[in-house]
């Protein structure tokens, strides 16, 4: 009788809800929403054709909270005008009508928990329990990852009894607050089960604790074949070369494509730049260093018709090429030497191995396919690192250090309070962003919380791509950064550390012996004491040992860290991955398997098929690398050549270099982009070949002079009717300052140069006897960047940088003029100029111009320079007298006056711009 009464009440409520829906809300949905959220299409798995469907919700969870419109996602979306898309938004009156229906028409609707799938319960247990009851640890012999293992249970018996939640040990322990234990939860950085999660587990057990089935998942119907027809989702096709009138200006195929567009507008290339301009441009572009006077002379005296091409080959073969272009790749990867989380900006001691790997790879012209594969899955290419003992080879270390590409973003999880599930998910999300923006040219991050608003990338595809990385970055059985280190190092590195530590360890041994000697009388026979335990029991002993303990701590601080290699490797048994509703790490949607975006799956590409290369490795990342590096991949080659083009010409053929999707900017020269992409592949994915092609084109050799005609016809230089005048980026400026002032220490690789903060808060590089190393070898700390580099737009890695901003602000000039480093470099430069040119002001000015501007000064410039130096020289004697200088006033004044002049030249626009 009672069951019948309850059934009638529920049916009555349902009928009232349906009637209210039909009368008040359905007409609004029919007019504004049902085109996307009908019974057949149901975008986001949300249908609004009747009240039951509306109450069920979609991929993002319940759309409506009966009786509370303020908590209803549907109201949030229509109020903020996020939905419906397009211009036909809901009026305020229509929104009020829906709000009233939710608050009153649904107030008496049933509030019992809806159907709970096994995969949702599995997600809750993964988030809260498997760290202690999973693949690594099985406390009490209990594994909670699968239904079978839960039914089997552990030492205490079965963990659950289907249909009987109150008899299930799993639920009993959770309800009593015994599991997960609060103390361990804090230590291991996982959160306790919430009340709603407990009720979901109870409801699932009550319903029979059934295994999940494929019927619980929605079919893949969110990406249509028409979506795949967008230009960047199609494989590049090699176009034929266009015909041009001025064939004498075509040095290679690039020129044909550019000239065709120019001639269609009645334009042509600008005149070729002067010889000294070209050589300076080429040096700075390919090596990041200004040419020396000797190098200028060598090129000027080379009268061969192919002298320019030979210079390009020489610079591409220079070890400085890898240092210059390595910085560009480190931008894309988001490289930093520190963790960069708030004030916890601890140094990653051996992160520099990844930086060195990049430089060595570029100098060796490693094929881009191999370069990418090693960075995405160097650990999965071979299992030799598992069996390596003793000193490791540079090749092995490089291949494993390459995986640092996916370890660049801030990771604060060494600290338990900063290692909760939400933070782990953020780390995975940032690595997805690094990968997708730098290699794929897609804004995948938009789909973390909902289906992409512009591109055909469903939220499900985002979590499929994320699942590829989660075999290594398993958010449920997490490994902290200090557990992602391998004991791999070169023999000389080990010996260096052992030699440095030997005297310190000898002193530590002496201190320990003294501690043991003093402690002996206080120890009881047969009792084992933990560290510090005896001192707590014996205050007298504690006072005696205090000086020795301090000495011991100080000595430990002097020990050099054992050399290691930072890597990314898979967990032995990856956890199940989920679509997370609204990106909430604790709101589990359907399970997802690792895969690539549907919109990029086409007939010309082999499918993404992960196969384990050896036990303990899933093969997911290796399969991703193999899928990305197929010759016909729609994005990989295009994105790579577009990045190279942008860094040579200041603007990409696709200006939105990290967004090749529908919301990105269309290519200015689509045929040229596809020609370059196919040429890149046919060259064996050689980056040096692409550089050579670009810098030997006539387009690259143009003058940067801007006429009125060009300003009117091609104001933004989209057609490349001239070479853009570009200011040096931060690193080129810094390195060139060192080069022209003779303070560059060219030592490559290894531990980065230390930095320090002055009393006036300027962050500078510590001065060394040999000078300063290149900026790429300077310690890069996220919270304390070198002030000079920071002023000139060195990017902060949050999480990476695909295109640098270019500011022009007063602080840049002020920093160059007033910063301590600028003046010190100018003084040093003046001293070396005097050594080379003697006391002749003409010869001194001549050398300064050759160093700084790569040209000789004009007669007028020599005269102006001599006059300026003379004025400076008159002012120094009085200043030196005030300072009680002990050097001869005349000699000192002549040197410092020349330093003033050098300082002015180094602060000039001609020095800091690349013409």
C-alpha positions in Angstrom: 0.0 0.0 0.0 2.8 2.4 1.0 4.7 1.6 -2.2 1.7 2.2 -4.3 1.1 5.6 -2.6 4.7 6.7 -3.1 4.5 5.6 -6.8 1.3 7.6 -7.3 2.9 10.7 -5.6 6.0 10.4 -7.8 3.9 10.0 -11.0 1.8 13.0 -9.9 4.9 15.2 -9.4 6.3 14.1 -12.8 3.0 14.9 -14.5 2.8 18.4 -12.9 6.4 19.0 -13.8 5.8 18.0 -17.4 2.6 20.1 -17.6 4.4 23.2 -16.2 7.3 22.6 -18.6 5.0 22.4 -21.6 3.1 25.5 -20.7 6.0 27.8 -19.7 9.4 26.7 -20.8 9.1 24.4 -23.8 8.1 27.3 -26.2 11.3 29.2 -25.2 13.5 26.1 -25.7 11.8 25.4 -29.0 12.5 28.9 -30.4 16.1 29.3 -29.0 17.7 26.0 -28.0 16.3 22.9 -29.6 18.3 23.3 -32.9 21.3 22.1 -30.9 19.8 20.3 -27.9 17.1 18.2 -29.4 16.4 14.5 -28.9 18.6 13.4 -31.9 21.5 15.9 -31.9 21.8 16.6 -28.1 25.1 18.6 -28.3 27.1 18.1 -25.1 24.7 15.2 -24.4 22.1 17.7 -23.3 18.5 17.5 -24.6 15.8 20.0 -23.8 12.8 18.6 -25.7 11.0 17.5 -22.5 11.2 18.0 -18.7 12.8 14.6 -18.0 15.6 15.2 -20.5 16.2 18.7 -19.1 16.5 17.3 -15.6 18.9 14.6 -16.7 21.5 17.2 -17.8 24.5 16.5 -20.1 28.3 16.1 -20.2 28.8 18.9 -17.7 26.4 17.3 -15.2 22.9 18.4 -14.1 21.8 21.5 -16.0 19.0 22.2 -13.5 18.9 22.0 -9.7 15.2 21.7 -8.8 14.0 24.5 -6.5 17.3 26.5 -6.9 17.8 28.5 -10.1 20.9 30.2 -8.6 22.8 26.8 -8.6 21.5 25.7 -12.1 24.1 25.7 -14.9 21.4 26.3 -17.4 20.6 29.7 -15.9 24.3 30.6 -15.6 24.8 29.9 -19.3 21.8 32.0 -20.5 22.3 34.9 -18.1 26.0 35.3 -19.1 24.8 35.1 -22.8 27.2 32.1 -23.4 24.2 30.2 -24.7 22.6 30.0 -27.1 25.4 30.8 -29.6 24.8 33.5 -32.2 22.9 36.7 -31.9 19.4 35.3 -30.9 19.9 35.4 -27.2 17.2 34.9 -24.6 15.4 38.0 -23.4 15.4 38.9 -19.7 11.7 38.0 -19.6 12.4 34.6 -21.0 15.2 34.0 -18.5 12.9 35.0 -15.7 10.3 32.5 -16.9 12.8 29.6 -16.9 14.1 30.8 -13.5 10.5 30.8 -12.1 9.9 27.3 -13.5 13.0 25.9 -11.8 12.2 27.6 -8.4 8.5 26.8 -8.2 7.5 24.3 -10.9 10.2 21.9 -9.9 10.3 22.6 -6.1 8.5 19.3 -5.3 10.4 17.2 -7.9 12.1 14.0 -6.6 15.5 14.7 -5.2 16.8 11.2 -5.0 20.2 10.5 -6.6 19.9 9.5 -10.2 21.6 6.5 -11.8 25.2 6.3 -10.7 27.6 4.4 -13.1 30.4 2.2 -12.0 32.9 4.4 -13.8 31.8 7.4 -11.7 32.4 5.4 -8.5 35.7 4.2 -9.9 36.7 7.8 -10.4 35.8 8.7 -6.8 37.8 5.8 -5.4 40.8 6.7 -7.7 40.8 10.2 -6.4 40.4 9.3 -2.7 41.7 5.8 -2.2 44.0 4.2 -4.8 47.1 5.9 -3.7 47.1 3.4 -0.8 45.0 0.7 -2.5 46.2 0.7 -6.1 49.0 -0.5 -8.4 51.8 0.8 -6.2 50.6 0.2 -2.6 48.0 -2.3 -1.5 47.5 -1.6 2.1 45.7 -4.5 3.8 46.0 -6.4 0.6 43.2 -4.3 -0.9 43.1 -3.1 -4.5 40.2 -0.8 -5.3 40.8 -0.2 -9.0 38.4 -2.7 -10.4 35.0 -4.2 -9.5 36.6 -7.7 -9.3 39.3 -6.6 -6.9 36.7 -4.7 -4.7 34.5 -7.8 -4.5 37.6 -9.9 -3.7 38.6 -7.4 -1.0 41.7 -7.7 1.2 42.8 -9.2 4.6 39.5 -8.0 6.1 37.3 -9.7 3.5 35.3 -8.4 0.6 35.2 -4.6 0.4 31.6 -4.5 -0.9 28.4 -6.6 -0.9 26.3 -5.9 -4.0 22.9 -4.5 -3.1 23.8 -4.1 0.6 25.7 -0.8 1.2 25.4 -1.1 5.0 27.2 -4.5 5.0 29.9 -3.3 2.6 33.2 -2.7 4.5 34.2 -0.1 1.9 31.3 2.2 2.8 31.4 1.4 6.5 35.0 2.6 6.7 34.3 5.7 4.7 31.2 6.7 6.7 33.1 6.2 10.0 35.9 8.5 8.8 38.4 5.7 9.1 39.2 5.6 5.4 40.9 7.5 4.0 42.7 8.2 7.3 42.9 12.0 7.9 46.5 11.9 8.9 47.7 10.1 5.8 45.4 12.2 3.6 47.5 15.3 4.7 50.8 13.5 4.3 50.0 12.0 0.9 48.1 15.0 -0.5 44.7 13.7 -1.2 41.3 15.0 0.0 38.7 13.2 2.1 35.5 11.8 0.5 32.6 14.3 0.4 29.1 13.7 1.5 27.8 13.7 -2.0 30.5 11.2 -3.1 29.5 8.9 -0.2 25.9 9.0 -1.3 26.9 8.1 -4.9 28.8 5.1 -3.6 25.9 4.1 -1.5 23.4 4.5 -4.4 25.7 2.4 -6.7 26.0 -0.4 -4.2 22.3 -0.3 -3.5 21.6 -0.7 -7.2 23.6 -3.9 -7.4 27.2 -2.6 -7.8 27.1 -3.3 -11.5 29.9 -3.1 -13.9 29.8 -0.2 -16.4 28.9 -0.8 -20.0 29.4 0.8 -23.3 25.7 1.9 -23.3 26.6 4.4 -20.5 28.8 6.4 -23.0 27.6 8.7 -25.7 28.7 7.9 -29.3 31.3 10.1 -31.1 28.9 12.2 -33.1 30.2 15.7 -32.3 32.7 16.0 -35.2 31.2 15.9 -38.7 33.0 15.2 -41.9 32.3 18.7 -43.0 34.3 19.9 -39.9 37.4 18.2 -41.3 37.4 20.3 -44.5 38.8 23.4 -42.9 42.1 24.2 -44.5 44.4 23.4 -41.6 42.8 20.1 -40.9 43.7 18.9 -44.4 47.1 17.5 -45.3 49.4 20.0 -47.1 49.5 19.6 -50.9 52.5 20.8 -52.8 51.5 23.6 -55.1 53.1 24.5 -58.4 55.3 27.6 -58.6 53.5 30.7 -59.7 54.8 32.7 -62.7 56.2 36.2 -62.1 57.3 39.0 -64.3 60.6 39.9 -62.6 62.2 36.5 -62.8 65.6 38.1 -62.1 64.5 38.6 -58.5 63.7 34.9 -58.0 66.7 33.4 -56.1 64.6 30.4 -54.9 61.0 29.2 -54.8 60.1 31.4 -51.9 60.6 34.5 -54.1 58.2 33.2 -56.7 55.3 32.9 -54.2 56.0 36.3 -52.6 56.6 38.2 -55.9 53.4 36.8 -57.4 51.4 38.4 -54.6 53.4 41.7 -54.8 53.0 42.0 -58.5 49.3 41.4 -58.3 49.2 44.6 -56.2 51.5 46.5 -58.6 54.5 46.1 -56.2 57.9 44.5 -56.2 60.7 43.9 -53.8 62.6 46.7 -52.2 66.2 47.2 -53.2 68.8 44.9 -51.7 70.3 46.0 -48.4 73.9 47.2 -48.3 76.6 44.6 -47.7 77.4 45.5 -44.1 73.7 45.5 -43.3 73.2 42.0 -44.7 76.2 40.5 -42.9 75.1 41.9 -39.6 71.6 40.8 -40.1 72.7 37.3 -41.0 75.0 37.0 -38.0 72.5 38.2 -35.5 69.7 36.1 -37.0 71.5 32.8 -37.2 73.9 33.0 -34.2 72.5 35.8 -32.0 75.9 37.5 -31.9 77.1 40.6 -33.8 80.1 39.9 -36.2 83.5 40.9 -35.0 85.7 43.3 -37.1 87.8 40.3 -38.2 84.7 38.4 -39.4 83.5 41.5 -41.2 86.8 41.8 -43.0 86.8 38.2 -43.9 83.4 38.4 -45.6 84.2 41.8 -47.3 87.4 40.3 -48.8 85.6 37.2 -50.1 84.9 38.1 -53.8 83.4 34.8 -54.8 79.9 35.2 -56.4 78.4 32.8 -53.8 80.1 34.5 -50.8 76.8 35.3 -49.1 75.6 31.7 -49.4 78.9 30.4 -48.1 78.6 32.7 -45.1 75.1 31.3 -44.4 76.5 27.8 -44.5 79.3 28.8 -42.1 76.9 30.3 -39.6 74.6 27.4 -39.7 77.6 25.2 -38.9 78.6 27.4 -36.0 78.0 26.1 -32.5 76.4 29.5 -31.8 73.6 28.6 -34.1 72.2 26.0 -31.7 72.5 28.5 -28.8 70.5 31.1 -30.8 67.8 28.9 -32.1 67.8 26.7 -29.0 66.4 29.7 -27.1 63.5 29.9 -29.6 62.6 26.3 -28.9 63.0 26.7 -25.1 60.4 29.5 -25.4 58.0 27.0 -27.0 58.7 24.4 -24.4 58.3 26.9 -21.5 61.8 26.1 -20.1 62.9 27.4 -16.7 65.5 26.4 -14.2 63.1 26.9 -11.3 59.8 25.6 -10.1 58.2 29.0 -10.1 55.3 28.4 -7.8 54.6 31.5 -5.8 57.5 32.2 -3.4 58.6 28.6 -3.7 60.9 29.1 -6.6 63.3 26.3 -5.9 66.0 25.6 -8.5 65.7 22.5 -10.6 69.3 21.4 -10.3 69.7 19.4 -13.4 67.0 20.9 -15.6 69.8 22.3 -17.8 70.4 18.9 -19.3 67.2 19.5 -21.4 68.6 22.9 -22.5 71.8 21.3 -23.5 70.0 18.5 -25.4 68.1 21.1 -27.4 71.3 23.0 -28.4 73.2 19.8 -29.3 70.2 18.5 -31.4 69.9 21.7 -33.4 73.6 22.0 -34.0 73.6 18.4 -35.3 70.6 19.2 -37.5 68.7 16.3 -36.0 65.6 15.6 -38.1 62.6 17.4 -36.7 60.8 14.0 -36.5 63.5 12.6 -34.3 63.8 15.8 -32.3 60.0 15.6 -31.5 59.9 11.9 -30.8 62.8 12.1 -28.3 61.1 15.0 -26.5 57.7 13.4 -26.3 58.8 9.8 -25.7 62.6 9.4 -25.4 62.1 7.0 -22.5 59.8 4.7 -24.7 62.2 4.4 -27.6 64.3 1.9 -25.8 64.5 0.3 -22.3 68.3 0.6 -22.1 68.0 3.1 -19.3 66.4 0.5 -17.1 69.5 -1.7 -17.2 72.1 1.0 -17.4 74.6 0.8 -14.5 77.6 2.9 -13.8 78.5 5.9 -16.0 76.0 6.7 -18.7 76.8 7.9 -22.2 76.0 11.4 -23.4 73.6 9.9 -26.0 71.6 8.0 -23.4 71.4 11.0 -21.0 70.3 13.3 -23.9 67.5 11.0 -25.0 66.1 10.8 -21.6 66.7 14.5 -20.7 64.8 15.3 -23.9 61.6 14.3 -22.1 62.1 17.5 -20.1 60.0 19.0 -22.8 57.0 17.7 -20.9 58.4 18.6 -17.5 58.9 22.4 -17.9 55.7 23.7 -16.2 55.7 24.6 -12.5 55.3 21.5 -10.3 55.0 22.3 -6.6 53.9 18.8 -5.6 57.1 18.0 -3.6 55.2 19.9 -0.9 52.1 17.8 0.3 50.0 20.9 0.9 50.5 21.9 -2.8 50.0 18.4 -4.2 46.3 18.0 -4.1 44.4 16.5 -7.1 43.4 19.9 -8.5 47.1 21.0 -8.7 48.1 17.7 -10.3 45.4 18.2 -12.9 46.6 21.7 -13.5 50.1 20.4 -14.2 48.8 17.9 -16.8 46.6 20.7 -18.3 49.6 23.0 -18.7 51.7 20.2 -20.3 48.8 19.6 -22.8 48.9 23.4 -23.5 52.7 23.3 -24.2 52.3 20.3 -26.5 49.3 21.6 -28.4 50.3 25.2 -28.8 54.0 24.6 -29.8 53.7 21.5 -32.0 50.0 21.3 -33.1 49.1 24.9 -33.3 45.8 24.3 -31.6 44.1 26.0 -28.6 43.2 22.7 -26.9 42.9 24.4 -23.5 39.6 25.8 -24.5 38.1 22.3 -24.4 39.1 21.5 -20.8 35.8 22.7 -19.3 33.4 22.5 -22.3 33.3 21.7 -26.0 35.5 24.2 -28.0 33.4 27.1 -29.0 35.1 27.6 -32.4 36.9 24.5 -33.4 35.4 21.0 -33.7 37.2 19.8 -30.6 34.8 18.2 -28.1 35.7 18.2 -24.4 36.0 14.4 -24.8 38.8 14.8 -27.2 40.7 17.1 -24.8 40.6 14.4 -22.2 41.6 11.8 -24.7 44.8 13.8 -25.5 45.3 14.4 -21.8 45.0 10.7 -21.2 48.1 10.1 -23.3 50.2 12.1 -20.9 48.4 10.7 -17.8 50.2 7.4 -18.2 53.2 9.2 -16.9 51.5 12.1 -15.1 49.0 9.8 -13.3 47.0 12.2 -11.2 45.6 9.4 -9.0 48.9 7.6 -8.3 51.1 10.7 -8.5 54.9 10.8 -8.5 56.4 14.0 -7.1 59.3 15.7 -9.0 62.0 14.3 -6.7 60.7 10.8 -7.7 61.1 11.5 -11.4 64.9 11.5 -11.3 67.2 8.7 -12.7 70.6 8.0 -11.3 72.3 8.6 -14.7 75.3 10.8 -15.1 78.6 11.1 -17.0 81.6 9.5 -15.3 83.4 12.9 -15.0 80.3 14.4 -13.4 80.3 11.8 -10.7 84.0 12.1 -10.1 83.7 15.9 -9.9 81.0 15.7 -7.2 82.8 12.9 -5.3 86.0 15.0 -5.3 84.2 18.1 -4.1 82.3 16.2 -1.4 85.2 14.1 -0.1 86.6 16.7 2.4 83.1 17.7 3.5 82.2 14.1 4.2 85.4 13.6 6.1 84.4 16.5 8.3 80.9 15.1 8.7 82.3 11.7 9.8 84.4 13.5 12.4 81.4 15.4 13.7 79.2 12.2 13.8 81.9 10.4 15.8 82.0 13.2 18.3 78.2 13.1 18.6 78.3 9.3 19.1 81.0 9.7 21.8 79.0 12.2 23.7 75.8 10.2 23.4 77.2 6.9 24.4 76.8 7.4 28.2 73.1 8.3 27.8 72.1 5.2 25.8 70.5 2.1 27.3 71.9 -1.3 26.2 69.8 -3.0 23.6 67.7 0.0 22.7 67.5 1.5 19.2 67.0 5.2 19.0 65.5 7.2 16.2 67.3 10.3 15.1 66.7 13.1 17.7 64.8 10.8 20.1 67.6 10.5 22.7 68.1 14.3 22.8 64.4 14.8 23.6 64.7 12.4 26.5 67.9 14.0 27.8 67.9 17.8 27.9 71.5 17.9 29.2 72.7 15.9 26.2 70.7 18.1 23.8 72.6 21.2 25.1 75.9 19.4 24.6 75.1 18.3 21.1 73.6 21.6 19.9 76.9 23.1 18.5 77.8 19.8 16.8 74.4 19.5 15.3 74.7 23.0 13.9 78.1 22.2 12.5 76.7 19.0 10.9 73.8 20.9 9.3 76.2 23.5 7.9 78.4 20.8 6.4 75.5 19.0 4.8 74.5 22.3 3.2 78.0 22.3 1.5 77.6 18.9 -0.1 77.1 18.9 -3.8 73.9 17.2 -5.0 74.4 13.8 -6.6 74.2 14.2 -10.4 71.0 12.8 -12.0 68.8 13.1 -15.0 65.3 14.5 -14.9 62.9 12.4 -16.9 59.3 11.6 -17.6 58.4 7.9 -17.5 55.1 6.0 -17.3 53.6 4.4 -14.2 53.6 0.6 -14.5 49.8 0.5 -14.6 48.1 3.7 -15.6 44.8 4.6 -14.0 41.5 5.1 -15.8 41.1 8.5 -17.3 37.9 10.5 -17.3 36.1 13.4 -18.9 35.9 15.9 -16.1 32.7 17.9 -16.1 33.4 21.6 -16.3 37.1 20.7 -15.7 36.4 19.9 -12.1 38.9 17.2 -11.0 36.3 15.6 -8.7 33.4 15.7 -11.1 33.8 12.5 -13.1 32.1 12.1 -16.5 32.5 9.2 -18.8 35.8 7.2 -19.0 38.0 8.1 -22.0 40.8 6.2 -23.7 43.9 7.9 -25.0 43.5 9.2 -28.5 44.1 12.2 -30.7 41.5 14.8 -31.8 38.8 13.3 -34.1 39.0 16.3 -36.5 42.6 15.3 -37.4 41.9 11.7 -38.0 41.7 11.2 -41.8 42.3 8.7 -44.5 45.8 9.9 -45.2 47.0 9.3 -41.7 47.7 6.1 -39.9 45.6 5.8 -36.8 46.8 6.5 -33.3 47.5 3.0 -31.9 49.5 2.8 -28.7 51.5 -0.5 -28.2 53.6 -1.1 -25.1 57.3 -1.2 -26.3 58.4 -3.0 -23.1 56.9 -3.9 -19.7 56.2 -0.8 -17.6 55.7 1.5 -20.5 52.3 2.1 -22.1 53.5 3.3 -25.5 51.0 6.1 -25.5 53.5 9.0 -25.9 55.5 7.0 -28.5 52.4 6.4 -30.5 51.6 10.1 -30.3 55.0 11.1 -31.6 54.7 8.6 -34.4 51.3 10.0 -35.3 52.5 13.6 -35.2 55.5 13.0 -37.4 53.8 11.4 -40.3 54.6 13.2 -43.6 51.0 13.9 -44.3 50.0 15.2 -40.9 47.9 18.4 -41.4 49.7 20.5 -38.7 53.1 19.3 -37.7 55.2 20.6 -40.6 53.0 23.7 -41.2 53.3 24.8 -37.6 57.1 24.2 -37.5 57.9 26.1 -40.7 55.5 28.9 -39.7 57.5 29.3 -36.4 60.8 29.5 -38.3 59.3 32.1 -40.8 57.9 34.2 -38.0 61.3 34.4 -36.2 63.1 35.4 -39.4 60.5 37.9 -40.7 58.8 39.0 -37.5 55.4 37.8 -38.6 54.2 34.3 -39.4 52.6 33.3 -42.7 49.8 32.3 -40.2 50.1 35.3 -37.8 48.3 33.5 -35.0 51.3 31.0 -34.7 49.7 28.9 -31.9 46.2 28.9 -33.4 45.7 27.3 -36.8 42.0 26.8 -35.9 38.9 28.7 -37.1 39.4 31.5 -34.6 43.0 32.0 -35.8 44.1 34.3 -38.6 44.1 32.9 -42.1 47.5 32.5 -43.8 48.7 35.5 -45.9 50.3 33.1 -48.4 48.6 29.7 -48.1 50.4 28.2 -51.1 53.8 29.2 -49.9 53.0 27.7 -46.4 52.1 24.4 -48.0 55.1 24.5 -50.3 57.4 25.1 -47.3 55.7 22.3 -45.3 56.1 19.8 -48.1 59.7 21.0 -48.7 60.5 20.5 -45.0 59.3 16.9 -45.3 61.2 16.2 -48.5 64.4 17.7 -47.0 64.3 15.0 -44.4 62.8 17.4 -41.9 66.0 19.4 -41.8 65.6 22.7 -40.0 69.0 24.0 -41.2 67.8 23.4 -44.8 64.7 25.6 -44.1 66.8 28.3 -42.6 69.2 28.3 -45.6 66.3 28.5 -48.0 64.8 31.5 -46.1 68.0 33.5 -45.6 69.2 33.0 -49.2 66.0 34.3 -50.7 65.8 37.7 -52.2 63.0 38.5 -49.9 65.4 38.2 -46.9 68.0 40.4 -48.6 65.7 43.4 -49.0 66.3 46.8 -47.5 64.1 47.8 -44.6 63.5 51.3 -46.1 59.9 52.4 -46.1 58.5 54.6 -48.8 55.2 56.3 -48.9 54.0 54.0 -51.7 54.7 50.9 -49.6 53.2 52.5 -46.5 49.9 53.1 -48.4 49.8 49.7 -50.2 51.3 47.3 -47.7 51.3 49.2 -44.4 51.7 46.1 -42.1 54.2 44.4 -44.5 51.9 41.4 -44.9 53.1 41.0 -48.5 56.8 41.3 -47.4 57.5 44.2 -49.7 60.5 45.1 -47.5 62.6 43.5 -44.7 61.1 44.5 -41.3 63.2 46.6 -39.0 63.3 44.6 -35.8 64.6 45.4 -32.4 66.9 42.7 -30.9 65.1 40.4 -28.5 66.3 40.3 -24.9 68.8 37.5 -25.4 70.4 38.9 -28.6 70.8 42.3 -27.0 72.4 40.8 -23.9 74.7 38.5 -25.8 75.7 41.2 -28.3 76.5 43.6 -25.5 78.9 41.0 -24.2 80.3 40.2 -27.6 81.1 43.8 -28.7 82.6 44.7 -25.3 84.9 41.6 -25.2 83.2 40.2 -22.1 81.6 37.1 -23.6 82.6 33.8 -22.0 81.8 31.3 -24.8 81.9 28.3 -22.5 79.0 26.0 -23.6 76.7 23.7 -21.6 76.5 22.6 -18.0 75.4 24.3 -14.8 73.9 27.8 -15.4 75.6 31.0 -14.4 74.5 32.2 -11.0 72.5 35.4 -10.4 72.2 37.8 -7.5 70.0 40.6 -6.3 71.7 43.9 -5.6 70.8 46.3 -2.8 68.6 48.3 -5.1 66.8 45.1 -6.2 68.4 44.8 -9.6 68.8 41.2 -10.6 72.2 40.7 -12.3 74.4 37.8 -13.3 77.3 37.2 -10.9 80.6 38.5 -12.4 83.2 35.9 -13.2 86.9 36.3 -14.1 86.3 34.9 -17.6 83.4 37.3 -18.2 79.7 36.5 -18.7 78.3 33.4 -20.4 75.5 33.7 -23.0 72.0 34.4 -21.7 70.9 30.9 -22.6 73.4 29.6 -20.0 72.2 32.0 -17.3 70.0 30.7 -14.5 66.4 31.3 -15.5 64.3 31.8 -12.3 60.6 32.5 -12.8 60.3 34.8 -9.9 63.6 36.7 -10.2 64.4 37.1 -13.9 67.6 39.0 -14.8 66.5 42.7 -14.9 68.0 43.6 -18.2 66.4 40.6 -19.9 63.1 41.2 -18.2 63.1 44.9 -19.3 63.4 43.8 -23.0 60.5 41.4 -22.9 62.1 38.1 -22.0 58.9 36.1 -21.5 57.6 34.6 -18.3 56.8 30.9 -18.9 53.1 30.6 -18.0 53.3 27.9 -19.2 55.2 28.7 -22.4 55.7 31.4 -25.1 54.9 30.9 -28.7 55.3 34.5 -29.7 57.0 37.3 -27.8 55.4 40.6 -27.1 57.4 43.7 -28.3 57.2 46.7 -26.1 58.9 50.1 -26.5 58.9 51.7 -23.1 61.1 54.3 -21.4 62.3 51.8 -18.8 64.3 50.0 -21.5 66.4 53.0 -22.3 66.7 53.9 -18.7 67.9 50.4 -17.8 70.5 50.4 -20.5 71.7 53.9 -19.4 71.6 53.5 -15.7 72.0 49.8 -15.0 75.2 48.8 -13.4 76.0 46.2 -16.1 75.8 48.6 -19.0 78.4 51.0 -17.5 80.7 48.2 -16.4 80.6 46.8 -19.9 81.3 50.2 -21.5 84.4 50.7 -19.3 85.7 47.3 -20.2 85.1 47.9 -23.9 86.9 51.2 -23.7 89.9 49.5 -22.2 90.1 46.9 -24.9 89.6 49.6 -27.6 92.6 51.5 -26.2 94.6 48.2 -26.2 93.8 47.6 -29.9 93.7 51.2 -31.4 96.1 53.1 -29.1 95.4 56.7 -28.2 94.2 57.8 -31.7 90.6 59.0 -31.3 89.9 58.3 -35.0 91.1 54.7 -34.8 89.2 54.3 -31.5 85.9 55.5 -33.0 86.6 53.4 -36.1 86.9 50.3 -34.0 83.8 51.1 -31.9 81.7 51.5 -35.0 82.9 48.2 -36.5 82.2 46.4 -33.3 78.8 47.9 -32.6 77.4 48.7 -36.0 79.4 46.4 -38.3 80.4 49.4 -40.4 82.9 52.2 -40.5 81.8 55.7 -39.3 81.4 58.6 -41.8 83.6 61.6 -41.6 80.8 63.5 -39.9 80.4 60.8 -37.3 84.1 60.7 -36.6 84.0 64.5 -36.0 81.0 64.3 -33.7 82.6 61.4 -31.8 85.8 63.3 -31.2 83.9 66.3 -30.0 81.8 64.2 -27.6 84.8 62.4 -26.2 86.7 65.7 -25.7 83.7 67.1 -23.7 83.5 64.0 -21.6 87.3 64.2 -21.0 87.0 67.7 -19.6 84.5 66.7 -16.9 86.4 63.7 -15.4 89.4 65.3 -13.6 87.1 67.1 -11.1 85.1 64.0 -10.5 88.2 61.9 -10.0 89.6 64.4 -7.5 86.4 64.2 -5.5 86.7 60.4 -5.5 90.4 60.6 -4.4 91.4 58.4 -7.4 94.9 57.1 -7.1 95.4 56.6 -10.9 96.9 59.4 -13.0 94.1 61.9 -13.8 94.9 62.4 -17.5 95.2 58.7 -18.3 92.1 57.9 -16.2 90.1 60.7 -17.7 90.9 59.7 -21.3 89.8 56.1 -20.6 86.6 57.0 -18.8 85.7 59.6 -21.5 86.0 56.9 -24.1 83.9 54.6 -21.8 81.2 57.4 -21.9 81.3 57.3 -25.6 81.0 53.5 -25.7 78.1 53.7 -23.3 76.3 56.1 -25.7 76.9 53.9 -28.7 75.6 50.8 -26.8 72.5 52.7 -25.9 71.8 53.8 -29.5 68.9 52.6 -31.6 71.3 51.5 -34.4 72.9 49.1 -32.0 69.8 47.5 -30.6 67.9 47.2 -33.9 68.5 44.7 -36.7 68.2 46.4 -40.0 
